[in-house]
Amino acid sequence: MDAPTSSESADYVTRVVHDPHAVPAHAWNALLHAQPDGQACGPFMRHEYLAALHDSGCATAATGWAPHWVTLWSRADGALVAAAPLYVKTHSYGEYVFDWAWAEAHHRHGVRYYPKGVVAVPFTPVAGPRLLARDAAARAALVRALLAHARAQGLSSLHVLLGTAADWAAADASDLLARETVQFHWHNRHPARGGAFADWEDFLASLSHDKRKKIRQERRKVADAGVTFEARRGADITTEDWAFFTRCYRQTYREHGNPPYLNEAFFRAVGAALPDAWLMFTARDAAGTPIAASLVALSDDSASPAAAYGRYWGAMARVDCLHFEACYYQPLAWCLAHGVGRFEGGAQGEHKIARALLPAVVHSRHWLAHPAFADAVGDYLVRERAATEHYRAALQAHSPFRQAPCAPA
């Protein structure tokens, strides 16, 4: 394994590490929790989660995710003052902010696109802090250190994916290119009253007749098949539950002709290290045999988390509309019962609009080493932002609600 590399400035020592365990977990997590919303952004940027991706072999150099975490340490007191999970990548899989066209354009012109640098949580289309820093000055220095490392490594580009407003302020100061993409989120907010829905029936009543009818029909198909669900959170999720869920997850990936990104070692590790971050739904047939499972991440460990994130699912048997029930209706019903404010359905999927997940804009920032490509991509992104706004407006026009939703608080 490569040894950490270091450089120094007047205020900071920069170290690039290739193993998450080279950064103390307590220091990383303390920095994360100091960020705006850092204590309620789910498990994904926690050291335990990122280390589990590495230790399980899911996100390593062998899988095209070579860790090059950039860290800044105070010269005055030796404390960790800034850090970013930079990965040097040899492909564009598992990112959810798609740049395949950029890679193809480089290839057509005989310019190498890989390796590239990505600051992101592998395989996770959930926004949150990416440029962890003690203050704005340290965050600005972190961006400069990331760019310096990208240049030193001869990377074609640097991509900071799905970050926060604080991240973008620092990235924009270094002239990174801004990009906007669309995800689909549900908000626990009545479109007419503006407050939370009272319950599932109150939520359904807010929808147009045809959407309400469709949801009831889909749920009835699952119920008529004799399928029932149970939800377990945290320590109530057993070792057997994790094993069954993993079998379902891997089976469904294979049925779609894709190798699964994650393995049982990863799921067991995050289940043990971060138990309160997870909510699992298990489906059973009429005989009581488990046939499917879905996994939701929670923003925090309170009784009423701020947000829930639909992440993974899988099934060992085919039941009409089982996917919708496991991945949308069961999680939404749980959110309503527990006062959760937001449910994020991940990247892509216009079919989610019919289930009341509406388009939300998420952001990323990009730097390209080749001046001509940087100019071309910059021009493209101006047009893409306009197209994204038109696309979002068109999707909003197909809102399932009887009345236009109130603006988010």
C-alpha positions in Angstrom: 0.0 0.0 0.0 1.2 3.5 -0.8 2.6 5.5 2.1 0.8 8.8 2.9 2.3 11.8 1.2 2.7 15.2 2.9 3.2 18.9 2.0 3.3 22.0 4.2 2.0 25.5 4.1 2.2 28.4 6.6 -0.9 27.1 8.5 -1.5 23.5 7.5 0.3 20.2 6.8 -1.4 18.3 3.9 -1.4 14.5 4.0 -2.8 12.3 1.4 -3.7 8.9 2.8 -4.6 5.7 1.0 -6.2 3.8 3.9 -9.2 5.3 5.8 -7.7 4.0 9.0 -4.8 6.4 8.6 -7.2 9.1 9.8 -8.5 8.6 13.3 -12.2 7.9 13.2 -13.0 10.3 16.1 -11.2 13.2 14.4 -13.0 12.6 11.1 -16.4 12.2 12.7 -15.9 15.3 14.9 -15.1 17.3 11.8 -18.2 15.9 10.1 -20.4 16.8 13.0 -19.1 20.3 13.0 -20.4 20.9 9.5 -23.8 22.5 8.8 -26.3 19.5 9.1 -23.3 17.3 9.8 -25.1 15.5 12.6 -28.2 14.8 10.5 -27.0 13.7 7.1 -27.2 9.9 7.4 -24.4 7.4 7.9 -22.7 7.9 4.6 -19.9 10.3 5.4 -19.1 8.8 8.8 -15.7 7.2 9.1 -17.3 3.8 9.9 -19.2 3.8 6.7 -16.3 4.8 4.5 -13.9 2.4 6.2 -16.4 -0.5 5.8 -16.5 0.2 2.0 -12.7 -0.1 2.1 -12.3 -3.0 4.5 -14.9 -5.1 2.7 -13.2 -4.7 -0.6 -16.0 -2.7 -2.2 -14.2 0.6 -2.7 -10.5 0.0 -3.2 -8.0 0.4 -5.9 -8.9 -3.1 -7.1 -12.5 -2.0 -7.8 -11.5 1.3 -9.4 -11.9 3.4 -6.2 -8.4 4.0 -5.0 -8.6 6.1 -1.8 -6.5 9.3 -1.9 -8.1 11.1 1.0 -6.8 14.6 1.3 -6.4 15.8 4.9 -5.1 19.1 6.4 -3.6 19.2 9.9 -3.0 22.4 11.9 0.6 23.3 12.3 -0.3 25.1 15.5 -2.0 22.3 17.4 -1.7 19.2 15.2 -5.5 18.8 14.9 -7.3 17.6 11.8 -8.8 20.8 10.3 -10.0 19.7 6.9 -10.6 16.4 5.0 -12.2 15.1 1.8 -12.8 11.5 0.6 -11.0 11.7 -2.7 -10.9 8.6 -4.8 -8.8 8.1 -7.9 -11.0 6.3 -10.4 -10.5 4.2 -13.5 -14.2 4.2 -14.5 -17.4 6.2 -13.9 -19.6 3.5 -12.3 -21.3 4.1 -8.9 -21.3 7.9 -9.0 -24.8 8.9 -10.1 -23.7 12.2 -11.5 -23.0 10.9 -15.0 -20.0 12.0 -17.1 -19.9 9.2 -19.6 -20.3 11.7 -22.5 -17.3 13.6 -21.2 -15.2 10.5 -21.1 -16.3 9.5 -24.6 -15.4 13.0 -25.9 -11.9 12.8 -24.4 -11.5 9.3 -26.0 -12.6 10.5 -29.5 -10.0 13.2 -29.4 -7.2 11.0 -28.2 -7.1 12.5 -24.7 -7.0 10.2 -21.6 -9.9 10.7 -19.2 -9.1 8.0 -16.7 -7.8 8.1 -14.0 -9.9 11.0 -12.7 -10.5 12.3 -9.1 -13.9 12.0 -7.4 -14.8 13.5 -4.0 -17.9 11.4 -3.2 -19.3 8.6 -1.1 -19.0 5.5 -3.3 -22.3 4.1 -4.6 -24.4 6.6 -2.8 -26.5 9.3 -4.5 -27.3 11.2 -1.2 -26.1 14.8 -0.8 -24.2 15.9 2.3 -21.0 17.5 3.4 -18.0 16.6 1.2 -15.4 19.2 2.1 -15.1 18.8 5.8 -13.4 21.8 7.4 -13.0 23.6 10.7 -13.8 26.9 9.0 -14.1 28.6 5.6 -10.4 29.3 5.4 -9.6 25.6 6.0 -12.2 24.6 3.4 -10.7 26.9 0.8 -7.3 25.5 1.6 -8.7 22.0 1.2 -10.0 22.8 -2.3 -6.5 24.1 -3.3 -4.9 20.9 -1.9 -7.3 18.7 -3.9 -6.5 20.6 -7.1 -2.8 20.4 -6.4 -3.0 16.7 -5.8 -5.0 16.2 -9.0 -2.4 18.0 -11.0 0.5 16.2 -9.3 -1.2 12.8 -10.0 -1.8 13.8 -13.7 -5.6 13.3 -13.3 -7.8 14.4 -16.1 -10.4 16.0 -13.8 -11.7 16.5 -10.3 -15.4 16.0 -9.4 -17.0 17.0 -6.1 -20.4 15.3 -6.1 -23.6 16.0 -4.2 -22.2 18.4 -1.6 -23.5 21.3 0.4 -23.7 25.1 0.1 -20.6 25.5 2.2 -18.8 23.1 -0.2 -19.9 25.1 -3.3 -18.8 28.4 -1.8 -15.3 27.1 -1.5 -15.3 25.3 -4.9 -16.7 28.4 -6.7 -13.9 30.5 -5.2 -11.5 28.2 -7.1 -13.5 28.5 -10.3 -14.8 24.9 -10.4 -17.6 24.4 -12.9 -21.1 24.1 -11.5 -23.5 21.3 -12.5 -27.1 20.6 -11.6 -29.0 17.3 -11.8 -32.4 16.1 -10.7 -33.4 13.6 -8.0 -36.8 12.7 -6.6 -37.7 13.5 -3.0 -40.9 13.2 -0.9 -41.7 15.8 1.7 -44.0 15.2 4.6 -45.9 18.5 3.9 -49.6 18.8 3.0 -49.8 20.8 -0.2 -52.8 22.8 1.0 -52.3 23.1 4.8 -48.5 23.3 4.7 -48.0 21.1 7.8 -47.2 17.4 8.1 -49.7 14.9 6.9 -51.9 13.4 9.7 -51.5 9.8 8.5 -51.4 7.6 5.4 -55.1 8.3 4.4 -54.5 12.1 4.8 -51.5 11.7 2.4 -53.6 9.7 -0.1 -56.4 12.3 0.1 -54.0 15.0 -1.1 -53.4 13.2 -4.3 -55.3 13.4 -7.5 -58.0 10.7 -8.0 -56.1 8.7 -10.6 -52.8 8.6 -8.6 -54.7 7.7 -5.4 -56.5 4.9 -7.2 -53.3 3.6 -8.7 -51.5 3.5 -5.4 -54.4 1.6 -3.8 -54.5 -0.8 -6.7 -50.8 -1.5 -6.4 -50.9 -2.1 -2.7 -53.9 -4.3 -3.0 -52.1 -6.6 -5.5 -49.4 -7.2 -2.9 -51.9 -7.7 -0.1 -54.0 -10.1 -2.2 -50.9 -12.2 -2.8 -50.7 -12.8 0.9 -47.6 -10.7 1.4 -47.0 -9.0 4.7 -44.2 -6.7 5.9 -42.4 -6.2 9.1 -40.1 -3.2 9.9 -37.0 -3.5 12.1 -34.7 -0.7 13.1 -31.3 -0.6 14.7 -30.4 -3.4 17.1 -33.7 -5.2 16.2 -32.2 -6.1 12.8 -30.6 -9.5 13.4 -27.6 -11.2 11.8 -30.1 -13.4 9.9 -31.9 -10.4 8.6 -28.7 -8.9 7.2 -27.8 -12.2 5.6 -31.2 -12.6 4.0 -31.2 -9.0 2.8 -27.8 -9.4 1.2 -29.0 -12.5 -0.7 -32.0 -10.6 -2.0 -29.9 -7.6 -3.0 -27.3 -9.7 -4.8 -30.0 -11.8 -6.5 -31.8 -8.8 -7.9 -28.6 -7.3 -9.2 -27.8 -10.5 -11.0 -31.3 -10.7 -12.5 -30.6 -7.3 -14.1 -27.3 -8.5 -15.5 -25.1 -6.4 -13.2 -22.6 -7.4 -10.6 -23.6 -6.0 -7.2 -21.4 -3.1 -5.9 -21.7 -4.2 -2.2 -21.2 -7.5 -0.3 -22.3 -9.1 2.9 -19.1 -8.1 4.7 -20.0 -4.4 4.1 -23.6 -4.7 5.2 -22.6 -6.6 8.3 -20.0 -4.0 9.1 -22.2 -1.0 8.8 -25.0 -2.8 10.6 -22.7 -3.5 13.6 -20.9 -0.1 13.6 -23.9 2.1 12.9 -27.0 0.2 13.9 -29.3 3.1 14.5 -28.8 4.3 11.0 -30.8 1.5 9.4 -34.4 0.5 8.9 -35.1 -2.8 7.2 -38.4 -4.0 5.7 -38.8 -7.7 5.3 -41.6 -9.2 3.1 -43.1 -12.6 3.9 -45.4 -14.7 1.8 -48.7 -16.3 3.0 -46.7 -19.2 4.6 -44.5 -16.8 6.5 -41.4 -17.4 4.4 -39.3 -14.2 3.8 -39.3 -13.4 0.1 -37.9 -9.8 -0.2 -36.3 -7.0 1.8 -35.5 -3.3 1.4 -33.0 -1.2 3.3 -33.5 2.5 4.3 -30.9 4.7 5.9 -31.9 7.3 8.4 -30.5 10.8 8.8 -30.0 10.5 12.6 -30.8 8.2 15.5 -33.8 10.1 17.0 -37.3 8.7 17.2 -38.3 11.1 14.4 -35.4 11.4 12.0 -35.2 14.4 9.8 -34.9 12.3 6.6 -34.9 8.8 5.3 -33.0 7.5 2.3 -34.3 4.6 0.2 -31.1 2.7 -0.7 -31.3 -1.0 -1.6 -33.7 -3.8 -2.1 -34.0 -7.3 -3.5 -36.4 -10.2 -3.9 -36.3 -13.9 -4.1 -39.8 -14.3 -5.5 -41.8 -12.4 -8.1 -45.0 -10.6 -6.9 -46.7 -7.9 -8.9 -45.9 -4.5 -7.5 -43.7 -5.9 -4.7 -40.9 -3.4 -5.6 -43.2 -0.4 -5.2 -44.5 -1.7 -1.9 -41.1 -2.5 -0.5 -39.3 0.6 -1.7 -41.9 3.3 -1.6 -45.1 2.6 0.2 -43.7 0.8 3.3 -41.0 3.5 3.8 -43.5 6.3 3.2 -46.0 4.8 5.7 -43.2 4.5 8.2 -42.1 8.1 7.7 -45.7 9.3 8.2 -46.0 7.2 11.4 -42.7 8.5 12.8 -42.9 12.2 11.7 -40.0 12.0 9.2 -39.8 15.1 7.2 -38.3 13.9 3.9 -37.8 10.7 2.0 -35.2 10.6 -0.8 -35.6 8.1 -3.5 -32.2 8.4 -5.0 -31.1 9.1 -8.6 -33.3 8.9 -11.7 -36.7 7.4 -12.0 -39.5 9.5 -13.3 -41.9 6.8 -12.2 -41.4 8.1 -8.7 -43.5 11.2 -9.4 -46.6 9.0 -9.4 -45.7 8.0 -5.8 -45.4 11.7 -4.8 -41.6 12.0 -5.0 -41.1 15.3 -6.7 -38.0 16.6 -8.6 -35.3 18.2 -6.5 -32.1 19.8 -7.8 -28.8 18.5 -6.5 -25.4 20.0 -7.2 -21.8 19.1 -8.1 -18.6 20.9 -9.0 -16.0 20.0 -11.6 -12.5 20.8 -12.8 -10.9 19.6 -16.0 -7.2 19.7 -16.6 -7.4 20.1 -20.4 -8.1 23.8 -21.2 -10.1 23.1 -24.4 -12.3 20.5 -22.7 -12.8 22.7 -19.7 -14.1 25.5 -22.0 -16.3 23.0 -23.9 -17.7 21.5 -20.7 -18.3 24.9 -19.2 -20.3 25.9 -22.3 -22.2 22.7 -22.1 -23.1 23.1 -18.5 -24.7 26.5 -19.1 -27.0 24.8 -21.6 -27.5 21.8 -19.4 -28.6 24.0 -16.4 -31.3 25.6 -18.6 -32.4 22.2 -19.9 -32.5 20.9 -16.3 -34.7 23.8 -15.2 -37.1 23.1 -18.1 -37.1 19.4 -17.3 -37.9 20.1 -13.7 -40.7 22.4 -14.6 -42.1 19.8 -17.0 -42.0 17.2 -14.2 -43.6 19.6 -11.7 -46.5 20.0 -14.2 -47.2 16.3 -13.7 -47.4 16.6 -9.9 -49.6 13.9 -8.4 -51.1 16.3 -5.9 -54.6 17.8 -6.3 -53.1 21.2 -5.3 -49.6 22.5 -6.1 -47.3 21.7 -3.2 -46.2 24.5 -0.8 -42.6 25.5 -1.2 -40.2 23.6 1.1 -39.5 25.3 4.5 
